[in-house]
Amino acid sequence: MGRTALSAREVERAGVLRRVKEGKLKLVSAARLLGISPRQGKRLWKRYQEQGIQGLQHRAAGREATVGVDSVPAGFVGANTLNSAVTNRTGGCP
């Protein structure tokens, strides 16, 4: 089962878009308040009109990750291990 609760960010977006719906705020001003571009504001507004508050929920919410620990190739050496080896060998930063 996926996540059903909205995040704090999504709740804030819902409040701002509700003010747009009531005519108390222009869409461009709403986008500025949310820290997004006017174009992204239009996309968000369209989803809000079509789907309501659930349209504001992140679309990947509640889904399983596509990349997991099991998908790391055998013998993979992480960047931290490599950097540590270089730092130790040279006595300083690479």
N, C-alpha and C positions, 0 to 999 in steps of 0.2 A: 504494500500500500504506500502511496506517495505522501509527501508532506502536504498537509492541508492548511496549516496556519500560515499567515502572511508574515514576512519579516518586517522589521521596523521601517526599513526603506520603502517597502511596498505599501505599508499603512500610510506613510507620509505622502506618497504619490497619490493614493486614493483620496486623501483629504484635500490636496491641492486641486486635483481634477474635479472633485465635487464642487469646489468653488468656481471652477470654469463652467461646469454644467449649470450652476445657479446664476451665472452671468456676473459674478462678483470679481472675476479675474479673467484677463485675456490669456489666450493660449501661449503667446510669446512670453508674457510675464511669468506664467506658470513654469515654462521650460527653464527660464532663468532661475527661478526659485529652486527648482530641482537640480540645477547644475548640469542640464543637458542642452543639446542644440535645439533650435526651433523645429528642425526636421524630425529629430527623434521625438520631440514633444508631440508632433502631429501623429506619428506612428503609435505612440502610447495612447493618445486621445482616441484614435480609431479603435484600438483594441479595447479600451475602456467602454466605448459606446457599444461595441458589438458583444462583448463578453461580460461586462460589468467589472466588479472588483476582482474577480478571479482572473480576468485578462491581464491584470497587473502582476500576477505571480510569475516569478522566473520560470520559463518554460522547461528548464531542466530540473526543477525542484522535485525531489523524491525519486528521481531515476537513479539507477545504478551507474557508477562511473564506467566509462568505456575502457579506461586503462587502469589496471590494478597491479598490485605487487606480483601476482602470478604471471603477468605478461612481460616481466623484465627478463631479457635473455640471460641464459646461464653464462657465467664468466664476465658479466658486466661489471666494470669498475667505475664507481661514481666519481664525479668531478672533485669532491672533497678529498678522496683518497689520492687522486692524481696530484692535486695542488699540494697536499701535505708532503708527498714524496719529493716534488720539485723544491719546495721550501726547505725541507730538511737537507737535501743534497747541496743546495747552493748557499744555505745559511741565511737566506733572506727571501724577499718576494721575487717572483719570476720576472 
